[in-house]
């Protein structure tokens, strides 16, 4: 199953919600969201700095990942970024492809 890294920041409203329900409550809500999309949480961490949380999730497709990110962002409580994670074997497969490409102006 494809893996995704979601990072994000809380709005003031989201931070108030986090203070009210705690980190465990957020993790439970996230697990429920991912389960509804056919996925699971691999890792969930809160952090200091430019991002408030890091989530690694297994989801069945890019569409499922987008649906989860859109649902969360639509609340206005968080802003997220999504990164598709690839295994070394997927990169090995990519290096065996022979794409045709012409650079700009070339």
Backbone atoms as SQL, in Angstrom:
CREATE TABLE atoms (id INTEGER PRIMARY KEY, chain TEXT, resi INTEGER, resn TEXT, atom TEXT, x REAL, y REAL, z REAL);
INSERT INTO atoms VALUES
  (1, 'A', 1, 'UNK', 'N', 0.855, -1.179, 0.000),
  (2, 'A', 1, 'UNK', 'CA', 0.000, 0.000, 0.000),
  (3, 'A', 1, 'UNK', 'C', 0.896, 1.235, 0.000),
  (4, 'A', 2, 'UNK', 'N', 0.573, 2.251, -0.790),
  (5, 'A', 2, 'UNK', 'CA', 1.387, 3.474, -0.827),
  (6, 'A', 2, 'UNK', 'C', 1.461, 4.158, 0.544),
  (7, 'A', 3, 'UNK', 'N', 2.609, 4.804, 0.792),
  (8, 'A', 3, 'UNK', 'CA', 2.823, 5.538, 2.040),
  (9, 'A', 3, 'UNK', 'C', 2.855, 7.036, 1.741),
  (10, 'A', 4, 'UNK', 'N', 2.370, 7.791, 2.696),
  (11, 'A', 4, 'UNK', 'CA', 2.310, 9.240, 2.568),
  (12, 'A', 4, 'UNK', 'C', 2.799, 9.875, 3.856),
  (13, 'A', 5, 'UNK', 'N', 3.500, 10.997, 3.710),
  (14, 'A', 5, 'UNK', 'CA', 3.895, 11.820, 4.837),
  (15, 'A', 5, 'UNK', 'C', 3.020, 13.067, 4.800),
  (16, 'A', 6, 'UNK', 'N', 2.277, 13.278, 5.868),
  (17, 'A', 6, 'UNK', 'CA', 1.477, 14.486, 6.009),
  (18, 'A', 6, 'UNK', 'C', 2.125, 15.329, 7.097),
  (19, 'A', 7, 'UNK', 'N', 2.376, 16.584, 6.795),
  (20, 'A', 7, 'UNK', 'CA', 2.858, 17.527, 7.796),
  (21, 'A', 7, 'UNK', 'C', 1.856, 18.654, 7.860),
  (22, 'A', 8, 'UNK', 'N', 1.828, 19.327, 8.990),
  (23, 'A', 8, 'UNK', 'CA', 0.861, 20.410, 9.060),
  (24, 'A', 8, 'UNK', 'C', 1.035, 21.310, 10.259),
  (25, 'A', 9, 'UNK', 'N', 0.272, 22.374, 10.196),
  (26, 'A', 9, 'UNK', 'CA', 0.246, 23.359, 11.273),
  (27, 'A', 9, 'UNK', 'C', -1.196, 23.599, 11.688),
  (28, 'A', 10, 'UNK', 'N', -1.361, 23.897, 12.961),
  (29, 'A', 10, 'UNK', 'CA', -2.686, 24.196, 13.494),
  (30, 'A', 10, 'UNK', 'C', -2.977, 25.685, 13.402),
  (31, 'A', 11, 'UNK', 'N', -4.193, 26.036, 13.068),
  (32, 'A', 11, 'UNK', 'CA', -4.654, 27.418, 13.185),
  (33, 'A', 11, 'UNK', 'C', -4.903, 27.669, 14.668),
  (34, 'A', 12, 'UNK', 'N', -5.236, 28.896, 15.033),
  (35, 'A', 12, 'UNK', 'CA', -5.563, 29.198, 16.429),
  (36, 'A', 12, 'UNK', 'C', -6.725, 28.318, 16.891),
  (37, 'A', 13, 'UNK', 'N', -7.720, 28.148, 16.017),
  (38, 'A', 13, 'UNK', 'CA', -8.865, 27.294, 16.351),
  (39, 'A', 13, 'UNK', 'C', -8.421, 25.838, 16.552),
  (40, 'A', 14, 'UNK', 'N', -7.554, 25.360, 15.692),
  (41, 'A', 14, 'UNK', 'CA', -7.045, 23.998, 15.810),
  (42, 'A', 14, 'UNK', 'C', -6.237, 23.797, 17.080),
  (43, 'A', 15, 'UNK', 'N', -5.431, 24.797, 17.453),
  (44, 'A', 15, 'UNK', 'CA', -4.646, 24.707, 18.687),
  (45, 'A', 15, 'UNK', 'C', -5.566, 24.665, 19.907),
  (46, 'A', 16, 'UNK', 'N', -6.646, 25.438, 19.873),
  (47, 'A', 16, 'UNK', 'CA', -7.614, 25.380, 20.984),
  (48, 'A', 16, 'UNK', 'C', -8.234, 23.987, 21.087),
  (49, 'A', 17, 'UNK', 'N', -8.551, 23.385, 19.945),
  (50, 'A', 17, 'UNK', 'CA', -9.095, 22.034, 19.948),
  (51, 'A', 17, 'UNK', 'C', -8.094, 21.029, 20.485),
  (52, 'A', 18, 'UNK', 'N', -6.822, 21.187, 20.113),
  (53, 'A', 18, 'UNK', 'CA', -5.773, 20.301, 20.606),
  (54, 'A', 18, 'UNK', 'C', -5.627, 20.436, 22.119),
  (55, 'A', 19, 'UNK', 'N', -5.676, 21.660, 22.622),
  (56, 'A', 19, 'UNK', 'CA', -5.612, 21.863, 24.069),
  (57, 'A', 19, 'UNK', 'C', -6.783, 21.181, 24.774),
  (58, 'A', 20, 'UNK', 'N', -7.938, 21.199, 24.153),
  (59, 'A', 20, 'UNK', 'CA', -9.142, 20.615, 24.762),
  (60, 'A', 20, 'UNK', 'C', -9.098, 19.089, 24.778),
  (61, 'A', 21, 'UNK', 'N', -8.704, 18.454, 23.656),
  (62, 'A', 21, 'UNK', 'CA', -8.785, 16.992, 23.570),
  (63, 'A', 21, 'UNK', 'C', -7.450, 16.284, 23.707),
  (64, 'A', 22, 'UNK', 'N', -6.351, 17.007, 23.656),
  (65, 'A', 22, 'UNK', 'CA', -5.038, 16.401, 23.824),
  (66, 'A', 22, 'UNK', 'C', -4.534, 15.692, 22.579),
  (67, 'A', 23, 'UNK', 'N', -3.280, 15.293, 22.640),
  (68, 'A', 23, 'UNK', 'CA', -2.641, 14.619, 21.518),
  (69, 'A', 23, 'UNK', 'C', -3.244, 13.263, 21.220),
  (70, 'A', 24, 'UNK', 'N', -3.602, 12.521, 22.256),
  (71, 'A', 24, 'UNK', 'CA', -4.198, 11.197, 22.042),
  (72, 'A', 24, 'UNK', 'C', -5.540, 11.294, 21.333),
  (73, 'A', 25, 'UNK', 'N', -6.292, 12.316, 21.652),
  (74, 'A', 25, 'UNK', 'CA', -7.579, 12.526, 20.985),
  (75, 'A', 25, 'UNK', 'C', -7.402, 12.818, 19.505),
  (76, 'A', 26, 'UNK', 'N', -6.378, 13.604, 19.167),
  (77, 'A', 26, 'UNK', 'CA', -6.096, 13.901, 17.759),
  (78, 'A', 26, 'UNK', 'C', -5.669, 12.646, 17.015),
  (79, 'A', 27, 'UNK', 'N', -4.812, 11.847, 17.661),
  (80, 'A', 27, 'UNK', 'CA', -4.374, 10.612, 17.019),
  (81, 'A', 27, 'UNK', 'C', -5.566, 9.689, 16.767),
  (82, 'A', 28, 'UNK', 'N', -6.453, 9.561, 17.735),
  (83, 'A', 28, 'UNK', 'CA', -7.646, 8.710, 17.557),
  (84, 'A', 28, 'UNK', 'C', -8.521, 9.210, 16.415),
  (85, 'A', 29, 'UNK', 'N', -8.714, 10.526, 16.333),
  (86, 'A', 29, 'UNK', 'CA', -9.525, 11.089, 15.248),
  (87, 'A', 29, 'UNK', 'C', -8.865, 10.838, 13.891),
  (88, 'A', 30, 'UNK', 'N', -7.538, 10.940, 13.854),
  (89, 'A', 30, 'UNK', 'CA', -6.810, 10.704, 12.609),
  (90, 'A', 30, 'UNK', 'C', -6.895, 9.235, 12.209),
  (91, 'A', 31, 'UNK', 'N', -6.754, 8.342, 13.175),
  (92, 'A', 31, 'UNK', 'CA', -6.885, 6.910, 12.886),
  (93, 'A', 31, 'UNK', 'C', -8.270, 6.592, 12.319),
  (94, 'A', 32, 'UNK', 'N', -9.296, 7.219, 12.875),
  (95, 'A', 32, 'UNK', 'CA', -10.665, 7.002, 12.395),
  (96, 'A', 32, 'UNK', 'C', -10.812, 7.514, 10.957),
  (97, 'A', 33, 'UNK', 'N', -10.263, 8.685, 10.668),
  (98, 'A', 33, 'UNK', 'CA', -10.308, 9.238, 9.313),
  (99, 'A', 33, 'UNK', 'C', -9.634, 8.294, 8.330),
  (100, 'A', 34, 'UNK', 'N', -8.423, 7.858, 8.653),
  (101, 'A', 34, 'UNK', 'CA', -7.687, 6.995, 7.734),
  (102, 'A', 34, 'UNK', 'C', -8.375, 5.647, 7.556),
  (103, 'A', 35, 'UNK', 'N', -8.933, 5.105, 8.622),
  (104, 'A', 35, 'UNK', 'CA', -9.658, 3.835, 8.520),
  (105, 'A', 35, 'UNK', 'C', -10.843, 3.974, 7.570),
  (106, 'A', 36, 'UNK', 'N', -11.530, 5.110, 7.619),
  (107, 'A', 36, 'UNK', 'CA', -12.684, 5.329, 6.734),
  (108, 'A', 36, 'UNK', 'C', -12.268, 5.388, 5.263),
  (109, 'A', 37, 'UNK', 'N', -10.971, 5.622, 5.011),
  (110, 'A', 37, 'UNK', 'CA', -10.436, 5.684, 3.653),
  (111, 'A', 37, 'UNK', 'C', -9.688, 4.404, 3.272),
  (112, 'A', 38, 'UNK', 'N', -9.729, 3.396, 4.137),
  (113, 'A', 38, 'UNK', 'CA', -9.049, 2.138, 3.871),
  (114, 'A', 38, 'UNK', 'C', -7.583, 2.145, 4.245),
  (115, 'A', 39, 'UNK', 'N', -7.174, 3.093, 5.098),
  (116, 'A', 39, 'UNK', 'CA', -5.769, 3.225, 5.454),
  (117, 'A', 39, 'UNK', 'C', -5.501, 3.027, 6.931),
  (118, 'A', 40, 'UNK', 'N', -4.220, 3.183, 7.292),
  (119, 'A', 40, 'UNK', 'CA', -3.775, 3.059, 8.677),
  (120, 'A', 40, 'UNK', 'C', -2.686, 4.085, 8.976),
  (121, 'A', 41, 'UNK', 'N', -2.517, 4.358, 10.258),
  (122, 'A', 41, 'UNK', 'CA', -1.444, 5.234, 10.731),
  (123, 'A', 41, 'UNK', 'C', -0.220, 4.378, 11.012),
  (124, 'A', 42, 'UNK', 'N', 0.915, 4.730, 10.430),
  (125, 'A', 42, 'UNK', 'CA', 2.172, 4.069, 10.764),
  (126, 'A', 42, 'UNK', 'C', 2.868, 4.798, 11.904),
  (127, 'A', 43, 'UNK', 'N', 2.881, 6.134, 11.839),
  (128, 'A', 43, 'UNK', 'CA', 3.525, 6.941, 12.880),
  (129, 'A', 43, 'UNK', 'C', 2.823, 8.287, 12.969),
  (130, 'A', 44, 'UNK', 'N', 2.738, 8.819, 14.177),
  (131, 'A', 44, 'UNK', 'CA', 2.102, 10.119, 14.401),
  (132, 'A', 44, 'UNK', 'C', 2.917, 10.834, 15.469),
  (133, 'A', 45, 'UNK', 'N', 3.470, 11.994, 15.122),
  (134, 'A', 45, 'UNK', 'CA', 4.283, 12.762, 16.055),
  (135, 'A', 45, 'UNK', 'C', 3.874, 14.228, 16.043),
  (136, 'A', 46, 'UNK', 'N', 3.949, 14.847, 17.212),
  (137, 'A', 46, 'UNK', 'CA', 3.824, 16.290, 17.333),
  (138, 'A', 46, 'UNK', 'C', 5.228, 16.859, 17.405),
  (139, 'A', 47, 'UNK', 'N', 5.391, 18.139, 17.021),
  (140, 'A', 47, 'UNK', 'CA', 6.730, 18.704, 16.941),
  (141, 'A', 47, 'UNK', 'C', 6.716, 20.200, 17.251),
  (142, 'A', 48, 'UNK', 'N', 7.893, 20.698, 17.605),
  (143, 'A', 48, 'UNK', 'CA', 8.137, 22.134, 17.695),
  (144, 'A', 48, 'UNK', 'C', 8.670, 22.582, 16.339),
  (145, 'A', 49, 'UNK', 'N', 8.566, 23.857, 16.051),
  (146, 'A', 49, 'UNK', 'CA', 9.154, 24.374, 14.823),
  (147, 'A', 49, 'UNK', 'C', 8.116, 24.754, 13.803),
  (148, 'A', 50, 'UNK', 'N', 8.482, 24.642, 12.533),
  (149, 'A', 50, 'UNK', 'CA', 7.600, 25.111, 11.467),
  (150, 'A', 50, 'UNK', 'C', 6.392, 24.210, 11.268),
  (151, 'A', 51, 'UNK', 'N', 6.470, 22.959, 11.687),
  (152, 'A', 51, 'UNK', 'CA', 5.334, 22.036, 11.581),
  (153, 'A', 51, 'UNK', 'C', 4.911, 21.598, 12.973),
  (154, 'A', 52, 'UNK', 'N', 3.604, 21.458, 13.147),
  (155, 'A', 52, 'UNK', 'CA', 3.062, 21.030, 14.439),
  (156, 'A', 52, 'UNK', 'C', 2.903, 19.522, 14.532),
  (157, 'A', 53, 'UNK', 'N', 2.781, 18.846, 13.382),
  (158, 'A', 53, 'UNK', 'CA', 2.659, 17.394, 13.417),
  (159, 'A', 53, 'UNK', 'C', 3.240, 16.758, 12.162),
  (160, 'A', 54, 'UNK', 'N', 3.607, 15.486, 12.323),
  (161, 'A', 54, 'UNK', 'CA', 4.102, 14.634, 11.240),
  (162, 'A', 54, 'UNK', 'C', 3.332, 13.319, 11.321),
  (163, 'A', 55, 'UNK', 'N', 2.789, 12.907, 10.206),
  (164, 'A', 55, 'UNK', 'CA', 1.999, 11.687, 10.150),
  (165, 'A', 55, 'UNK', 'C', 2.466, 10.857, 8.970),
  (166, 'A', 56, 'UNK', 'N', 2.809, 9.603, 9.200),
  (167, 'A', 56, 'UNK', 'CA', 3.091, 8.676, 8.104),
  (168, 'A', 56, 'UNK', 'C', 1.926, 7.707, 8.066),
  (169, 'A', 57, 'UNK', 'N', 1.307, 7.598, 6.895),
  (170, 'A', 57, 'UNK', 'CA', 0.106, 6.784, 6.751),
  (171, 'A', 57, 'UNK', 'C', 0.198, 5.889, 5.533),
  (172, 'A', 58, 'UNK', 'N', -0.435, 4.734, 5.638),
  (173, 'A', 58, 'UNK', 'CA', -0.624, 3.832, 4.499),
  (174, 'A', 58, 'UNK', 'C', -2.045, 4.069, 3.999),
  (175, 'A', 59, 'UNK', 'N', -2.170, 4.371, 2.720),
  (176, 'A', 59, 'UNK', 'CA', -3.486, 4.588, 2.110),
  (177, 'A', 59, 'UNK', 'C', -3.525, 3.889, 0.763),
  (178, 'A', 60, 'UNK', 'N', -4.711, 3.479, 0.324),
  (179, 'A', 60, 'UNK', 'CA', -4.791, 2.690, -0.901),
  (180, 'A', 60, 'UNK', 'C', -4.486, 3.447, -2.191),
  (181, 'A', 61, 'UNK', 'N', -4.563, 4.788, -2.180),
  (182, 'A', 61, 'UNK', 'CA', -4.387, 5.517, -3.440),
  (183, 'A', 61, 'UNK', 'C', -4.132, 6.997, -3.190),
  (184, 'A', 62, 'UNK', 'N', -3.678, 7.679, -4.235),
  (185, 'A', 62, 'UNK', 'CA', -3.540, 9.135, -4.169),
  (186, 'A', 62, 'UNK', 'C', -4.888, 9.793, -3.919),
  (187, 'A', 63, 'UNK', 'N', -5.947, 9.234, -4.501),
  (188, 'A', 63, 'UNK', 'CA', -7.289, 9.800, -4.292),
  (189, 'A', 63, 'UNK', 'C', -7.679, 9.729, -2.823),
  (190, 'A', 64, 'UNK', 'N', -7.386, 8.614, -2.161),
  (191, 'A', 64, 'UNK', 'CA', -7.705, 8.478, -0.740),
  (192, 'A', 64, 'UNK', 'C', -6.892, 9.474, 0.087),
  (193, 'A', 65, 'UNK', 'N', -5.604, 9.639, -0.255),
  (194, 'A', 65, 'UNK', 'CA', -4.760, 10.598, 0.454),
  (195, 'A', 65, 'UNK', 'C', -5.286, 12.021, 0.270),
  (196, 'A', 66, 'UNK', 'N', -5.674, 12.356, -0.945),
  (197, 'A', 66, 'UNK', 'CA', -6.213, 13.688, -1.221),
  (198, 'A', 66, 'UNK', 'C', -7.525, 13.907, -0.485),
  (199, 'A', 67, 'UNK', 'N', -8.385, 12.896, -0.450),
  (200, 'A', 67, 'UNK', 'CA', -9.667, 13.022, 0.252),
  (201, 'A', 67, 'UNK', 'C', -9.450, 13.305, 1.726),
  (202, 'A', 68, 'UNK', 'N', -8.504, 12.615, 2.342),
  (203, 'A', 68, 'UNK', 'CA', -8.227, 12.842, 3.753),
  (204, 'A', 68, 'UNK', 'C', -7.670, 14.232, 4.004),
  (205, 'A', 69, 'UNK', 'N', -6.709, 14.635, 3.192),
  (206, 'A', 69, 'UNK', 'CA', -6.105, 15.959, 3.356),
  (207, 'A', 69, 'UNK', 'C', -7.122, 17.067, 3.121),
  (208, 'A', 70, 'UNK', 'N', -7.951, 16.913, 2.107),
  (209, 'A', 70, 'UNK', 'CA', -8.975, 17.921, 1.826),
  (210, 'A', 70, 'UNK', 'C', -10.000, 18.013, 2.945),
  (211, 'A', 71, 'UNK', 'N', -10.418, 16.858, 3.461),
  (212, 'A', 71, 'UNK', 'CA', -11.401, 16.851, 4.556),
  (213, 'A', 71, 'UNK', 'C', -10.864, 17.578, 5.778),
  (214, 'A', 72, 'UNK', 'N', -9.602, 17.319, 6.102),
  (215, 'A', 72, 'UNK', 'CA', -9.002, 17.966, 7.268),
  (216, 'A', 72, 'UNK', 'C', -8.809, 19.463, 7.030),
  (217, 'A', 73, 'UNK', 'N', -8.291, 19.825, 5.866),
  (218, 'A', 73, 'UNK', 'CA', -8.034, 21.240, 5.568),
  (219, 'A', 73, 'UNK', 'C', -9.313, 22.055, 5.479),
  (220, 'A', 74, 'UNK', 'N', -10.390, 21.438, 5.015),
  (221, 'A', 74, 'UNK', 'CA', -11.660, 22.153, 4.849),
  (222, 'A', 74, 'UNK', 'C', -12.228, 22.645, 6.178),
  (223, 'A', 75, 'UNK', 'N', -11.779, 22.071, 7.283),
  (224, 'A', 75, 'UNK', 'CA', -12.265, 22.518, 8.595),
  (225, 'A', 75, 'UNK', 'C', -11.688, 23.870, 8.981),
  (226, 'A', 76, 'UNK', 'N', -10.552, 24.241, 8.363),
  (227, 'A', 76, 'UNK', 'CA', -9.878, 25.482, 8.731),
  (228, 'A', 76, 'UNK', 'C', -9.023, 25.347, 9.983),
  (229, 'A', 77, 'UNK', 'N', -9.041, 24.183, 10.622),
  (230, 'A', 77, 'UNK', 'CA', -8.289, 23.991, 11.864),
  (231, 'A', 77, 'UNK', 'C', -6.828, 23.653, 11.608),
  (232, 'A', 78, 'UNK', 'N', -6.520, 23.139, 10.410),
  (233, 'A', 78, 'UNK', 'CA', -5.138, 22.799, 10.080),
  (234, 'A', 78, 'UNK', 'C', -4.845, 23.147, 8.628),
  (235, 'A', 79, 'UNK', 'N', -3.572, 23.333, 8.357),
  (236, 'A', 79, 'UNK', 'CA', -3.074, 23.454, 6.986),
  (237, 'A', 79, 'UNK', 'C', -2.102, 22.294, 6.812),
  (238, 'A', 80, 'UNK', 'N', -2.284, 21.506, 5.756),
  (239, 'A', 80, 'UNK', 'CA', -1.457, 20.314, 5.574),
  (240, 'A', 80, 'UNK', 'C', -0.663, 20.355, 4.284),
  (241, 'A', 81, 'UNK', 'N', 0.393, 19.548, 4.261),
  (242, 'A', 81, 'UNK', 'CA', 1.169, 19.277, 3.064),
  (243, 'A', 81, 'UNK', 'C', 1.307, 17.766, 2.977),
  (244, 'A', 82, 'UNK', 'N', 1.252, 17.239, 1.773),
  (245, 'A', 82, 'UNK', 'CA', 1.306, 15.798, 1.564),
  (246, 'A', 82, 'UNK', 'C', 2.496, 15.451, 0.682),
  (247, 'A', 83, 'UNK', 'N', 3.247, 14.441, 1.094),
  (248, 'A', 83, 'UNK', 'CA', 4.396, 13.949, 0.335),
  (249, 'A', 83, 'UNK', 'C', 4.169, 12.459, 0.070),
  (250, 'A', 84, 'UNK', 'N', 4.260, 12.054, -1.186),
  (251, 'A', 84, 'UNK', 'CA', 4.191, 10.636, -1.525),
  (252, 'A', 84, 'UNK', 'C', 5.561, 10.041, -1.215),
  (253, 'A', 85, 'UNK', 'N', 5.596, 8.999, -0.397),
  (254, 'A', 85, 'UNK', 'CA', 6.852, 8.343, -0.047),
  (255, 'A', 85, 'UNK', 'C', 7.072, 7.139, -0.954),
  (256, 'A', 86, 'UNK', 'N', 8.318, 6.943, -1.368),
  (257, 'A', 86, 'UNK', 'CA', 8.639, 5.846, -2.284),
  (258, 'A', 86, 'UNK', 'C', 9.724, 4.964, -1.673),
  (259, 'A', 87, 'UNK', 'N', 9.642, 3.677, -1.927),
  (260, 'A', 87, 'UNK', 'CA', 10.639, 2.732, -1.439),
  (261, 'A', 87, 'UNK', 'C', 11.868, 2.749, -2.351),
  (262, 'A', 88, 'UNK', 'N', 12.999, 2.250, -1.863),
  (263, 'A', 88, 'UNK', 'CA', 14.162, 2.122, -2.736),
  (264, 'A', 88, 'UNK', 'C', 13.861, 1.265, -3.969),
  (265, 'A', 89, 'UNK', 'N', 13.039, 0.241, -3.810),
  (266, 'A', 89, 'UNK', 'CA', 12.697, -0.614, -4.942),
  (267, 'A', 89, 'UNK', 'C', 11.878, 0.136, -5.997),
  (268, 'A', 90, 'UNK', 'N', 11.034, 1.056, -5.565),
  (269, 'A', 90, 'UNK', 'CA', 10.291, 1.865, -6.535),
  (270, 'A', 90, 'UNK', 'C', 11.235, 2.776, -7.317),
  (271, 'A', 91, 'UNK', 'N', 12.241, 3.300, -6.651),
  (272, 'A', 91, 'UNK', 'CA', 13.240, 4.120, -7.350),
  (273, 'A', 91, 'UNK', 'C', 14.046, 3.248, -8.305),
  (274, 'A', 92, 'UNK', 'N', 14.376, 2.019, -7.881),
  (275, 'A', 92, 'UNK', 'CA', 15.060, 1.090, -8.791),
  (276, 'A', 92, 'UNK', 'C', 14.234, 0.894, -10.059),
  (277, 'A', 93, 'UNK', 'N', 12.928, 0.691, -9.901),
  (278, 'A', 93, 'UNK', 'CA', 12.053, 0.505, -11.067),
  (279, 'A', 93, 'UNK', 'C', 12.048, 1.763, -11.935),
  (280, 'A', 94, 'UNK', 'N', 12.050, 2.943, -11.306),
  (281, 'A', 94, 'UNK', 'CA', 12.058, 4.193, -12.062),
  (282, 'A', 94, 'UNK', 'C', 13.330, 4.339, -12.892),
  (283, 'A', 95, 'UNK', 'N', 14.453, 3.876, -12.357),
  (284, 'A', 95, 'UNK', 'CA', 15.709, 4.018, -13.092),
  (285, 'A', 95, 'UNK', 'C', 15.770, 3.103, -14.308),
  (286, 'A', 96, 'UNK', 'N', 14.910, 2.131, -14.373),
  (287, 'A', 96, 'UNK', 'CA', 14.882, 1.203, -15.511),
  (288, 'A', 96, 'UNK', 'C', 13.955, 1.679, -16.634),
  (289, 'A', 97, 'UNK', 'N', 13.182, 2.710, -16.387),
  (290, 'A', 97, 'UNK', 'CA', 12.311, 3.277, -17.421),
  (291, 'A', 97, 'UNK', 'C', 13.144, 4.164, -18.336),
  (292, 'A', 98, 'UNK', 'N', 12.668, 4.335, -19.561),
  (293, 'A', 98, 'UNK', 'CA', 13.412, 5.161, -20.530),
  (294, 'A', 98, 'UNK', 'C', 12.481, 6.253, -21.078),
  (295, 'A', 99, 'UNK', 'N', 12.271, 7.278, -20.284),
  (296, 'A', 99, 'UNK', 'CA', 11.392, 8.352, -20.743),
  (297, 'A', 99, 'UNK', 'C', 12.023, 9.184, -21.850),
  (298, 'A', 100, 'UNK', 'N', 11.189, 9.777, -22.661),
  (299, 'A', 100, 'UNK', 'CA', 11.640, 10.689, -23.700),
  (300, 'A', 100, 'UNK', 'C', 11.372, 12.103, -23.191),
  (301, 'A', 101, 'UNK', 'N', 12.409, 12.927, -23.182),
  (302, 'A', 101, 'UNK', 'CA', 12.266, 14.285, -22.638),
  (303, 'A', 101, 'UNK', 'C', 13.137, 15.242, -23.432),
  (304, 'A', 102, 'UNK', 'N', 12.588, 16.401, -23.715),
  (305, 'A', 102, 'UNK', 'CA', 13.334, 17.471, -24.357),
  (306, 'A', 102, 'UNK', 'C', 13.320, 18.658, -23.405),
  (307, 'A', 103, 'UNK', 'N', 14.504, 19.184, -23.002),
  (308, 'A', 103, 'UNK', 'CA', 14.530, 20.327, -22.093),
  (309, 'A', 103, 'UNK', 'C', 14.013, 21.584, -22.792),
  (310, 'A', 104, 'UNK', 'N', 13.580, 22.564, -22.024),
  (311, 'A', 104, 'UNK', 'CA', 13.116, 23.808, -22.615),
  (312, 'A', 104, 'UNK', 'C', 14.190, 24.422, -23.512),
  (313, 'A', 105, 'UNK', 'N', 13.807, 24.802, -24.715),
  (314, 'A', 105, 'UNK', 'CA', 14.741, 25.425, -25.650),
  (315, 'A', 105, 'UNK', 'C', 15.661, 24.432, -26.349),
  (316, 'A', 106, 'UNK', 'N', 15.533, 23.144, -26.018),
  (317, 'A', 106, 'UNK', 'CA', 16.453, 22.140, -26.576),
  (318, 'A', 106, 'UNK', 'C', 15.967, 21.510, -27.846);
